[in-house]
Amino acid sequence: MTTHSTHRRAGTVCLLLVVLASACGCVALEGGGEKLYNSLTGVHTIVVAPVMNLSTTAGVDTIEVTNALASELGQVEGINVVPLGRVYQYLSQAGTTGVPGTVGNAEEARGLAQVFKAQATIVAAVTEYDPYDPPRMGLAVQMYTTGAVPPATGSAGFDPVSSSREAVPFPVTDDAANRPRDMIHRVYSGRDLDTKALAQLYARQRMADGSPYGWRRFLIDQRAFQRLCCYGVIREMLGEEGRKPAKTSIIIGPGAGKWPK
């Protein structure tokens, strides 16, 4: 029979091991940064349409950006993302308008969500891109819903006047039925303090990666920077209601305390 005394002894042994490892410099307590949660009322399943390139840089790998956006969105608690393979297969046969291989307007975006029985489609575009140090990337995201879903509670809300002046995947019209529920356009630069702070926050959620560059990896590696930008727009779309502190983790081993720097 397992007794309370046995549990106490086991707990004491575990604590002693952690203390001994700490004395040897092999353990560290790492903050987990933030955990993102779904704050989008009425939206649980989302389709990510293939990302468009509206920048002047022809070398943008939109497939990689699409993968990053879908991957980061899929890590939000309470949100399901339709597999990209199914989306690509459908679009290759659907014959949409606009940019080949993706949706061409707001109506097609809403229709894509209906095909997969989702509540919304995310349409995104790279508006500017420079991969060289310091990297720079502009990302515009619009969310189109299938029905009368309440206004977004996460972000600051949708302003059709100011939004019509921004670089966006689809033009904003006076037709309320074809307006996105929410829209965000941000430019991230490795030179800006806000982007560096975002990279440090993001790195704390990826602390299992033992990169010698620490959080700076997300400002050096091209694909890592793209993921950071996708994380940034998703985090902003969810707003304060979608952010909660993550749990602190105990890291044991030679690399304890080395990530992030």
C-alpha positions in Angstrom: 0.0 0.0 0.0 1.3 3.5 -0.9 1.2 5.8 2.1 1.5 9.6 2.5 4.9 9.0 4.1 6.1 7.2 0.9 4.9 10.1 -1.2 6.7 12.6 1.1 9.9 10.6 0.9 9.6 10.5 -3.0 9.0 14.2 -3.1 12.0 14.9 -0.8 14.2 12.8 -3.0 13.1 14.6 -6.2 13.7 18.0 -4.5 17.1 16.9 -3.3 18.1 15.9 -6.8 17.1 19.3 -8.2 19.0 21.0 -5.4 22.2 18.9 -6.1 21.9 19.6 -9.8 21.5 23.3 -9.2 24.6 23.3 -7.1 26.4 21.8 -10.1 25.0 24.4 -12.4 22.9 21.8 -14.2 19.5 23.1 -13.5 17.6 26.3 -14.1 14.1 27.6 -13.8 12.9 29.0 -17.1 9.8 31.2 -17.5 7.5 29.9 -20.1 6.6 33.2 -21.7 3.0 33.3 -22.8 0.4 30.7 -23.8 -2.0 31.8 -26.5 -5.7 30.9 -26.2 -8.7 31.3 -28.6 -10.5 34.6 -27.9 -12.4 34.7 -31.2 -16.0 34.3 -30.3 -17.8 31.7 -32.4 -14.6 30.7 -34.3 -13.1 27.2 -33.6 -12.0 25.9 -37.0 -10.0 28.1 -39.4 -8.8 27.6 -42.9 -5.5 29.3 -43.8 -5.5 30.3 -47.5 -2.1 30.3 -49.3 -0.3 33.5 -48.6 0.1 36.1 -51.4 3.2 38.1 -52.2 2.3 41.8 -52.6 5.9 43.0 -52.0 8.5 44.0 -54.5 10.7 41.1 -53.5 10.2 38.3 -56.0 12.1 35.8 -53.9 9.6 35.5 -51.0 8.8 31.8 -50.4 5.0 32.1 -49.9 4.7 28.4 -49.2 7.1 28.7 -46.3 5.2 31.7 -44.9 1.9 29.9 -45.3 3.3 26.9 -43.4 4.5 29.1 -40.7 1.2 31.0 -40.3 -0.8 27.7 -40.2 1.7 26.1 -37.8 1.6 29.1 -35.3 -2.2 29.4 -35.5 -2.5 25.6 -34.8 -0.6 26.1 -31.6 -3.3 28.4 -30.2 -5.3 26.6 -27.6 -8.9 26.1 -28.8 -8.2 26.6 -32.5 -8.3 23.9 -35.1 -6.6 24.5 -38.4 -7.6 22.7 -41.6 -4.6 20.7 -43.0 -2.9 22.7 -45.7 -2.6 19.7 -48.0 -6.4 19.5 -48.2 -6.6 23.3 -48.9 -4.0 23.2 -51.7 -5.7 20.2 -53.2 -9.1 21.9 -53.3 -7.8 25.2 -54.6 -5.9 23.4 -57.4 -9.3 22.1 -58.7 -11.6 24.9 -57.8 -10.4 27.5 -60.3 -10.5 30.6 -58.2 -9.9 34.2 -59.4 -7.0 36.5 -58.6 -3.6 35.1 -57.7 -3.3 31.5 -59.0 -3.5 28.9 -56.2 -5.3 31.0 -53.6 -8.6 32.7 -53.0 -9.2 35.8 -55.1 -11.8 37.8 -53.1 -13.8 38.0 -49.9 -16.6 35.8 -51.3 -14.2 33.0 -52.2 -12.6 33.3 -48.8 -15.9 32.7 -47.0 -16.7 30.0 -49.5 -13.5 28.2 -48.7 -14.4 28.1 -45.0 -17.8 26.7 -45.8 -16.2 23.9 -47.9 -14.3 22.7 -44.9 -17.1 23.4 -42.4 -14.9 26.0 -40.7 -16.1 29.3 -39.3 -13.4 31.5 -40.8 -10.7 31.8 -43.4 -7.4 33.6 -42.8 -6.1 35.5 -45.9 -2.6 36.9 -45.7 -0.1 38.8 -47.8 3.5 39.7 -47.5 3.6 43.4 -48.1 7.3 44.0 -47.9 10.3 41.8 -47.4 14.0 42.1 -46.9 15.9 39.0 -45.6 19.2 40.8 -45.0 20.4 41.9 -41.6 18.4 43.5 -40.0 15.5 41.6 -41.6 12.2 43.3 -42.3 8.8 41.9 -43.1 5.4 43.3 -43.6 2.4 41.0 -43.1 -1.2 41.8 -43.6 -3.9 39.4 -42.4 -7.6 39.5 -43.0 -10.1 37.1 -41.3 -13.4 36.4 -43.2 -16.2 34.5 -41.4 -18.9 32.3 -42.8 -21.9 33.9 -41.0 -23.0 36.5 -38.5 -20.2 36.0 -36.0 -19.9 38.7 -33.3 -17.2 41.3 -33.7 -13.7 40.2 -32.7 -13.0 40.6 -29.0 -9.3 40.0 -29.2 -7.9 42.9 -31.2 -8.8 46.5 -31.1 -11.6 45.9 -33.6 -12.0 46.6 -37.3 -12.1 50.2 -38.5 -13.2 50.2 -42.2 -12.0 53.8 -42.8 -8.4 53.4 -41.6 -8.2 49.8 -43.0 -9.1 50.9 -46.5 -5.9 52.9 -46.6 -3.6 50.0 -45.7 -1.9 47.4 -47.8 -4.2 44.4 -47.6 -4.9 41.1 -49.5 -8.3 42.3 -50.6 -9.6 45.9 -50.9 -12.1 47.0 -48.3 -15.5 48.0 -49.8 -18.6 49.6 -48.5 -20.4 46.2 -48.7 -20.6 45.1 -45.0 -21.2 41.5 -46.1 -17.8 41.4 -47.8 -15.8 43.1 -45.1 -13.4 41.1 -43.0 -14.3 40.5 -39.4 -10.8 41.6 -38.4 -7.7 42.9 -40.1 -4.1 43.5 -39.0 -1.2 44.9 -40.9 2.2 45.1 -39.2 5.8 45.6 -40.3 8.5 43.8 -38.2 12.1 44.9 -38.3 15.1 43.4 -36.6 16.2 46.9 -35.8 13.2 47.8 -33.8 13.0 47.3 -30.0 9.5 46.0 -30.2 10.5 43.3 -32.6 13.4 42.3 -30.4 11.1 42.2 -27.3 8.7 40.0 -29.3 11.6 37.7 -30.3 12.6 37.3 -26.6 9.0 36.5 -25.6 8.7 34.0 -28.5 12.1 32.4 -27.6 10.9 31.6 -24.1 8.2 29.4 -25.7 10.9 27.6 -27.8 13.5 27.2 -25.0 14.0 23.5 -25.9 15.9 24.6 -29.0 19.5 24.8 -27.9 20.6 27.4 -30.5 23.8 29.2 -29.5 22.3 32.5 -30.7 19.5 32.4 -28.1 16.6 34.6 -28.9 18.6 36.4 -31.6 18.2 33.4 -33.8 14.7 34.7 -34.6 16.3 37.8 -36.1 19.1 36.0 -37.9 17.5 32.9 -39.5 15.2 33.7 -42.4 12.6 31.1 -41.7 12.7 31.7 -37.9 12.0 35.4 -38.6 9.0 34.5 -40.7 7.6 32.4 -38.0 8.2 35.2 -35.5 6.2 37.6 -37.7 3.4 35.1 -38.1 3.3 34.6 -34.3 3.2 38.4 -33.9 0.1 39.0 -36.0 -1.7 36.0 -34.5 -0.9 37.3 -31.0 -2.2 40.7 -31.8 -5.4 39.3 -33.4 -6.1 37.4 -30.2 -5.5 40.4 -28.1 -5.1 40.5 -24.3 -7.9 38.1 -23.8 -6.0 35.4 -25.7 -2.8 35.7 -23.7 -1.9 34.0 -20.4 1.4 33.4 -18.6 2.8 29.9 -19.4 4.1 27.7 -16.6 7.6 27.8 -15.4 9.7 24.8 -16.4 12.6 23.1 -14.7 15.5 22.6 -17.1 18.1 20.0 -16.0 21.3 19.3 -18.0 24.5 21.0 -19.2 22.5 23.6 -21.2 20.4 24.8 -18.3 20.2 28.5 -18.1 21.6 29.1 -21.6 18.3 29.6 -23.4 17.2 32.2 -24.1 20.1 34.6 -23.8 
